[in-house]
Amino acid sequence: MKFLSDQKNPLSLAVSLSMVVLLYFAILHLADILAFIRSMFNLLLPFIVGFAIAFLISPLMYWFENKALKKQNLTPRTKRKIAAIVSFLSAIIIFGSFIAVIVPQVLSSIARLSILLPDYVSSAQQFLTQWFLSLNLMEEVLTLLIDTGNELLKNLAQITRDIIPAILNFSWTLVSVLVRVVIGLIVSLYILFDKERFALQFRKLTYAIFPKKQAERLFEISRLTARMFNSFIIGKTIDSIIVGIICYIVMLIFGWPYPVLISLIIGVTNMIPVFGPFIGAVPALFLLFIVEPSSALWFLLFIILLQQIDGNIIGPIILQDSMGLPSLWIMFAIIIGGGFFGLLGMFLGVPVFAVIYVIIKELVSQRLKDKQIEC
């Protein structure tokens, strides 16, 4: 074979063949590999949670350390421990208060909805029938619309009946996960205490494995990634909380039903860029329609107005174009991330792609500069 005879480096050929064999066995045992990855993820979940919490709390800790404790006559290590503990407790109090206020009301709303759902569906069917009759349509068209509307409501109601037990069951499953989360909280506290030491160990390991130039490039990428994720996650969280609060206040003013549950849906789904408002509006509208049909249209108009205010005023003020991505690439990141990793991928796809976008942009600029090409 000419391909084999042209190989001047037997080691390269052996490595290539080994990679092909490994790839073949990986594809052959893909299910087992994915199961192993899932089991490892569950095993390492406390540490993943710990690193994530430490990452999010770090800005608050640095503020306490460099601002609030700046004039205190304390050793750097003592300042770090005090700042870490205060930041940690502040985050727990804020998050715990939110959970204590919101979760009981949400669970109560879901339980009430599950009991009253048949009555809500019946009322919605009567509303649709009367509305279709008021249109004075042909009898055949009228019958088709009424049958279609009733069938659609029945299907949606059945979906709701299936979802509600799943939500309640998930809330109990969540309790079993809390043990790992508590361990993650403890891990995050240790990380905050010795953040610089872990960073130094990572730097040493990176310099030991990679050439100096590549190692420094990796450090630049890690700093870029941290900045992107920090800006996006914190900014989007604040933005979504504001949107949820506005939705709750307006629903209270107009007396629309289930304000806590619907506002929570709107706020949480708003974390997903571009498509989040539409994802949250669909179940919220359906819920309002079956409970109080006359409110659904006004709520839809309010949601459209709210998302315009968020997209043009609130979001830009908070996020300040921190991603630096054109709208087309934001949609691309959301679609690809959602296709591979679901809702979490839709949320994290934007900062991940923003990092890739910046790296590729810098590489292209450098290559063009080397070739002395101006575009």
Secondary structure, DSSP 4 states (H G I P E B T S, - for coil): -HHHHT---HHHHHHHHHHHHHHHHHHHTHHHHHHHHHHHHHHHHHHHHHHHHHHHHHHHHHHIIIIITTTS---HHHHHHHHHHHHHHHHHHHHHHHHHHHHHHHHHHHHHHHHHHHHHHHHHHHHHHHHHHHTT--HHHHHHHHHHHHHHHHHHHHHHHHHHHHHHHHHHHHHHHHHHHHHHHHHHHHHHHTHHHHHHHHHHHHHHHS-HHHHHHHHHHHHHHHHHHHHHHHHHHHHHHHHHHHHHHHHHHHT-S-HHHHHHHHHHHTTSTTTHHHHHHHHHHHHHHHH-HHHHHHHHHHHHHHHHHIIIIIHHHHHTT-S---HHHHHHHHHHHHHHHHHHHHHHHHHHHHHHHHHHHHHHHHHHHHTT---
